[in-house]
Amino acid sequence: MALRLSYVDTAGRESDRVVEPAGLLTADGRWYLIAWCRTRRAGRGFRLDRIAAAAPIGEQAQPHDLAELLLGSAAADAVQPTALASLTPPP
């Protein structure tokens, strides 16, 4: 399910994003939602403690490969995840 997020970045700026969640990861003691961001048209990592609000928009999300999203996201330069979990059930 696609979500509308209200997200606060490191500078304290809030933005609204429509995302297609693909997985969760933990790195350096923090949790991240890894998703295809429809707003930015790219893979992105969203720190869970910076998501101010999240709500489904009633549209189905496309399946995304979690590893590919990580390669294209800002999370690719982050600390390597200690745990990674896809939100898509295996075939």
N, CA and C atoms as an extended XYZ file, in Angstrom:
273
Properties=species:S:1:pos:R:3:atomname:S:1:resname:S:1:resid:I:1 pbc="F F F"
N         0.837       -1.175        0.000 N   MET     1
C         0.000        0.000        0.000 CA  MET     1
C         0.887        1.246        0.000 C   MET     1
N         0.606        2.187       -0.859 N   ALA     2
C         1.342        3.450       -0.887 CA  ALA     2
C         0.930        4.306        0.309 C   ALA     2
N         1.896        5.076        0.805 N   LEU     3
C         1.673        5.916        1.985 CA  LEU     3
C         1.986        7.375        1.707 C   LEU     3
N         1.283        8.262        2.383 N   ARG     4
C         1.645        9.683        2.405 CA  ARG     4
C         2.361        9.908        3.734 C   ARG     4
N         3.604       10.356        3.634 N   LEU     5
C         4.402       10.630        4.829 CA  LEU     5
C         4.558       12.119        5.030 C   LEU     5
N         4.549       12.533        6.261 N   SER     6
C         4.996       13.857        6.654 CA  SER     6
C         6.339       13.605        7.313 C   SER     6
N         7.414       14.119        6.696 N   TYR     7
C         8.770       13.775        7.109 CA  TYR     7
C         9.563       15.018        7.469 C   TYR     7
N        10.325       14.924        8.538 N   VAL     8
C        11.157       16.042        8.995 CA  VAL     8
C        12.619       15.665        8.758 C   VAL     8
N        13.331       16.452        7.941 N   ASP     9
C        14.726       16.138        7.630 CA  ASP     9
C        15.668       16.600        8.742 C   ASP     9
N        16.959       16.393        8.552 N   THR    10
C        17.944       16.729        9.584 CA  THR    10
C        17.991       18.217        9.908 C   THR    10
N        17.576       19.066        8.956 N   ALA    11
C        17.561       20.517        9.185 CA  ALA    11
C        16.255       20.984        9.821 C   ALA    11
N        15.316       20.050       10.075 N   GLY    12
C        14.048       20.418       10.696 CA  GLY    12
C        12.968       20.832        9.709 C   GLY    12
N        13.241       20.683        8.399 N   ARG    13
C        12.235       21.031        7.381 CA  ARG    13
C        11.273       19.866        7.188 C   ARG    13
N         9.986       20.180        7.173 N   GLU    14
C         8.968       19.153        6.981 CA  GLU    14
C         8.549       19.121        5.519 C   GLU    14
N         8.379       17.901        4.992 N   SER    15
C         7.893       17.737        3.623 CA  SER    15
C         6.885       16.606        3.598 C   SER    15
N         6.003       16.656        2.621 N   ASP    16
C         5.041       15.576        2.393 CA  ASP    16
C         5.543       14.756        1.227 C   ASP    16
N         5.529       13.436        1.399 N   ARG    17
C         6.003       12.518        0.376 CA  ARG    17
C         4.982       11.414        0.185 C   ARG    17
N         4.859       10.928       -1.042 N   VAL    18
C         4.100        9.714       -1.309 CA  VAL    18
C         5.140        8.643       -1.625 C   VAL    18
N         5.096        7.553       -0.853 N   VAL    19
C         6.111        6.514       -0.973 CA  VAL    19
C         5.485        5.137       -1.134 C   VAL    19
N         6.276        4.232       -1.706 N   GLU    20
C         5.916        2.831       -1.838 CA  GLU    20
C         6.908        2.032       -0.994 C   GLU    20
N         6.518        1.654        0.226 N   PRO    21
C         7.440        0.972        1.140 CA  PRO    21
C         7.942       -0.359        0.577 C   PRO    21
N         9.235       -0.629        0.818 N   ALA    22
C         9.830       -1.883        0.359 CA  ALA    22
C        10.451       -2.672        1.502 C   ALA    22
N        10.918       -1.998        2.546 N   GLY    23
C        11.546       -2.729        3.628 CA  GLY    23
C        11.983       -1.835        4.763 C   GLY    23
N        12.477       -2.480        5.794 N   LEU    24
C        12.993       -1.783        6.963 CA  LEU    24
C        14.435       -2.209        7.160 C   LEU    24
N        15.252       -1.289        7.641 N   LEU    25
C        16.607       -1.662        8.011 CA  LEU    25
C        16.989       -0.933        9.271 C   LEU    25
N        17.932       -1.516        9.962 N   THR    26
C        18.493       -0.867       11.129 CA  THR    26
C        19.980       -0.690       10.881 C   THR    26
N        20.466        0.477       11.191 N   ALA    27
C        21.880        0.790       11.032 CA  ALA    27
C        22.278        1.758       12.128 C   ALA    27
N        23.363        1.448       12.781 N   ASP    28
C        23.906        2.328       13.809 CA  ASP    28
C        22.869        2.673       14.887 C   ASP    28
N        22.016        1.695       15.222 N   GLY    29
C        21.037        1.890       16.279 CA  GLY    29
C        19.769        2.626       15.873 C   GLY    29
N        19.607        2.920       14.600 N   ARG    30
C        18.403        3.637       14.122 CA  ARG    30
C        17.673        2.778       13.090 C   ARG    30
N        16.347        2.937       13.046 N   TRP    31
C        15.517        2.212       12.080 CA  TRP    31
C        15.141        3.127       10.934 C   TRP    31
N        15.101        2.557        9.728 N   TYR    32
C        14.778        3.293        8.504 CA  TYR    32
C        13.718        2.538        7.708 C   TYR    32
N        12.790        3.287        7.124 N   LEU    33
C        11.868        2.757        6.127 CA  LEU    33
C        12.540        2.996        4.782 C   LEU    33
N        12.743        1.935        4.006 N   ILE    34
C        13.305        2.059        2.665 CA  ILE    34
C        12.138        1.970        1.698 C   ILE    34
N        12.025        2.961        0.831 N   ALA    35
C        10.853        3.049       -0.040 CA  ALA    35
C        11.201        3.725       -1.363 C   ALA    35
N        10.355        3.484       -2.359 N   TRP    36
C        10.398        4.246       -3.595 CA  TRP    36
C         9.610        5.520       -3.326 C   TRP    36
N        10.269        6.658       -3.457 N   CYS    37
C         9.618        7.941       -3.221 CA  CYS    37
C         9.036        8.429       -4.545 C   CYS    37
N         7.716        8.463       -4.637 N   ARG    38
C         7.073        8.964       -5.864 CA  ARG    38
C         7.371       10.447       -6.061 C   ARG    38
N         7.522       11.179       -4.972 N   THR    39
C         7.790       12.611       -5.051 CA  THR    39
C         9.155       12.864       -5.670 C   THR    39
N        10.189       12.143       -5.224 N   ARG    40
C        11.560       12.330       -5.718 CA  ARG    40
C        11.914       11.405       -6.873 C   ARG    40
N        11.038       10.419       -7.134 N   ARG    41
C        11.267        9.419       -8.190 CA  ARG    41
C        12.591        8.693       -8.017 C   ARG    41
N        12.816        8.236       -6.784 N   ALA    42
C        14.056        7.529       -6.455 CA  ALA    42
C        13.869        6.758       -5.159 C   ALA    42
N        14.766        5.819       -4.926 N   GLY    43
C        14.778        5.115       -3.658 CA  GLY    43
C        15.245        6.052       -2.560 C   GLY    43
N        14.631        5.952       -1.406 N   ARG    44
C        14.987        6.814       -0.284 CA  ARG    44
C        14.886        6.026        1.020 C   ARG    44
N        15.677        6.456        1.996 N   GLY    45
C        15.591        5.925        3.343 CA  GLY    45
C        15.008        6.998        4.249 C   GLY    45
N        14.014        6.641        5.041 N   PHE    46
C        13.347        7.582        5.948 CA  PHE    46
C        13.531        7.085        7.378 C   PHE    46
N        14.232        7.866        8.202 N   ARG    47
C        14.383        7.479        9.596 CA  ARG    47
C        13.026        7.466       10.268 C   ARG    47
N        12.728        6.368       10.940 N   LEU    48
C        11.396        6.227       11.539 CA  LEU    48
C        11.101        7.307       12.567 C   LEU    48
N        12.101        7.747       13.323 N   ASP    49
C        11.835        8.769       14.330 CA  ASP    49
C        11.634       10.156       13.726 C   ASP    49
N        11.819       10.299       12.412 N   ARG    50
C        11.572       11.581       11.741 CA  ARG    50
C        10.278       11.584       10.932 C   ARG    50
N         9.562       10.469       10.932 N   ILE    51
C         8.259       10.422       10.266 CA  ILE    51
C         7.233       10.977       11.245 C   ILE    51
N         6.705       12.170       10.929 N   ALA    52
C         5.749       12.833       11.820 CA  ALA    52
C         4.353       12.232       11.693 C   ALA    52
N         3.999       11.758       10.495 N   ALA    53
C         2.687       11.159       10.257 CA  ALA    53
C         2.781       10.267        9.024 C   ALA    53
N         1.958        9.226        8.991 N   ALA    54
C         1.892        8.323        7.844 CA  ALA    54
C         0.463        7.836        7.694 C   ALA    54
N        -0.029        7.831        6.448 N   ALA    55
C        -1.389        7.366        6.194 CA  ALA    55
C        -1.457        6.723        4.818 C   ALA    55
N        -2.193        5.611        4.688 N   PRO    56
C        -2.363        4.998        3.369 CA  PRO    56
C        -3.170        5.924        2.458 C   PRO    56
N        -2.841        5.909        1.165 N   ILE    57
C        -3.563        6.770        0.222 CA  ILE    57
C        -4.560        5.985       -0.622 C   ILE    57
N        -4.708        4.676       -0.344 N   GLY    58
C        -5.695        3.874       -1.057 CA  GLY    58
C        -5.225        3.388       -2.416 C   GLY    58
N        -3.928        3.487       -2.696 N   GLU    59
C        -3.371        2.985       -3.954 CA  GLU    59
C        -2.393        1.869       -3.656 C   GLU    59
N        -2.391        0.879       -4.530 N   GLN    60
C        -1.469       -0.233       -4.381 CA  GLN    60
C        -0.054        0.226       -4.711 C   GLN    60
N         0.919       -0.216       -3.952 N   ALA    61
C         2.326        0.075       -4.228 CA  ALA    61
C         2.863       -0.968       -5.203 C   ALA    61
N         3.782       -0.554       -6.060 N   GLN    62
C         4.450       -1.488       -6.953 CA  GLN    62
C         5.508       -2.243       -6.155 C   GLN    62
N         5.768       -3.496       -6.517 N   PRO    63
C         6.852       -4.202       -5.823 CA  PRO    63
C         8.203       -3.613       -6.232 C   PRO    63
N         9.097       -3.444       -5.288 N   HIS    64
C        10.429       -2.896       -5.544 CA  HIS    64
C        11.469       -3.796       -4.912 C   HIS    64
N        12.593       -3.942       -5.579 N   ASP    65
C        13.701       -4.721       -5.045 CA  ASP    65
C        14.421       -3.887       -3.996 C   ASP    65
N        14.458       -4.383       -2.785 N   LEU    66
C        15.012       -3.639       -1.668 CA  LEU    66
C        16.483       -3.304       -1.900 C   LEU    66
N        17.270       -4.248       -2.407 N   ALA    67
C        18.696       -3.999       -2.650 CA  ALA    67
C        18.895       -2.892       -3.676 C   ALA    67
N        18.093       -2.879       -4.731 N   GLU    68
C        18.206       -1.823       -5.751 CA  GLU    68
C        17.829       -0.459       -5.178 C   GLU    68
N        16.795       -0.408       -4.348 N   LEU    69
C        16.420        0.866       -3.718 CA  LEU    69
C        17.535        1.378       -2.825 C   LEU    69
N        18.185        0.482       -2.108 N   LEU    70
C        19.291        0.889       -1.249 CA  LEU    70
C        20.438        1.467       -2.060 C   LEU    70
N        20.728        0.870       -3.211 N   LEU    71
C        21.809        1.373       -4.058 CA  LEU    71
C        21.517        2.769       -4.569 C   LEU    71
N        20.254        3.079       -4.830 N   GLY    72
C        19.884        4.370       -5.379 CA  GLY    72
C        19.529        5.417       -4.346 C   GLY    72
N        19.585        5.043       -3.079 N   SER    73
C        19.142        5.978       -2.048 CA  SER    73
C        20.314        6.615       -1.329 C   SER    73
N        20.006        7.635       -0.577 N   ALA    74
C        21.014        8.266        0.275 CA  ALA    74
C        21.503        7.268        1.313 C   ALA    74
N        20.704        6.253        1.588 N   ALA    75
C        21.094        5.244        2.567 CA  ALA    75
C        22.290        4.424        2.079 C   ALA    75
N        22.594        4.474        0.780 N   ALA    76
C        23.717        3.706        0.250 CA  ALA    76
C        25.040        4.169        0.852 C   ALA    76
N        25.137        5.430        1.255 N   ASP    77
C        26.359        5.952        1.854 CA  ASP    77
C        26.354        5.816        3.374 C   ASP    77
N        25.283        5.289        3.925 N   ALA    78
C        25.150        5.186        5.371 CA  ALA    78
C        25.900        3.958        5.883 C   ALA    78
N        25.904        3.819        7.173 N   VAL    79
C        26.484        2.638        7.803 CA  VAL    79
C        25.761        1.407        7.274 C   VAL    79
N        26.486        0.329        7.039 N   GLN    80
C        25.869       -0.893        6.542 CA  GLN    80
C        24.830       -1.391        7.546 C   GLN    80
N        23.680       -1.846        7.051 N   PRO    81
C        22.623       -2.299        7.956 CA  PRO    81
C        23.037       -3.537        8.721 C   PRO    81
N        22.606       -3.612        9.975 N   THR    82
C        22.817       -4.815       10.765 CA  THR    82
C        21.660       -5.785       10.597 C   THR    82
N        20.516       -5.267       10.181 N   ALA    83
C        19.355       -6.112        9.901 CA  ALA    83
C        18.576       -5.493        8.752 C   ALA    83
N        18.057       -6.327        7.893 N   LEU    84
C        17.334       -5.880        6.718 CA  LEU    84
C        16.137       -6.787        6.544 C   LEU    84
N        14.950       -6.210        6.370 N   ALA    85
C        13.745       -7.005        6.233 CA  ALA    85
C        12.877       -6.446        5.118 C   ALA    85
N        12.582       -7.289        4.137 N   SER    86
C        11.709       -6.885        3.048 CA  SER    86
C        10.264       -6.890        3.524 C   SER    86
N         9.476       -5.963        2.985 N   LEU    87
C         8.045       -5.931        3.302 CA  LEU    87
C         7.236       -6.723        2.296 C   LEU    87
N         7.904       -7.286        1.276 N   THR    88
C         7.246       -8.098        0.263 CA  THR    88
C         7.468       -9.573        0.599 C   THR    88
N         6.408      -10.358        0.700 N   PRO    89
C         6.606      -11.773        1.023 CA  PRO    89
C         7.368      -12.479       -0.111 C   PRO    89
N         8.229      -13.449        0.222 N   PRO    90
C         8.963      -14.172       -0.821 CA  PRO    90
C         8.005      -14.946       -1.699 C   PRO    90
N         8.384      -15.173       -2.978 N   PRO    91
C         7.494      -15.909       -3.899 CA  PRO    91
C         7.317      -17.351       -3.499 C   PRO    91
